[in-house]
């Protein structure tokens, strides 16, 4: 049985974005304790603020994401 079918909510605190995007129905992204984005994995993955803060942006050498 899937956890999602039980009605149980699971809060996962994780920096492995591949894992988060693979197993999550909804994603809530924080940056320095403030909400940066929330929604389904596809929407969050495409959010420009999330890309800049965690995935790095084109021409940027700094990123907080562990790849």
ABEGO torsion letter per residue (X at the ends): XBAAAAGBBBBBBBABAAAAAAABABBBBBBGGBBABBEBAAAAAABAAAAAAAAEBBGBABBABBX
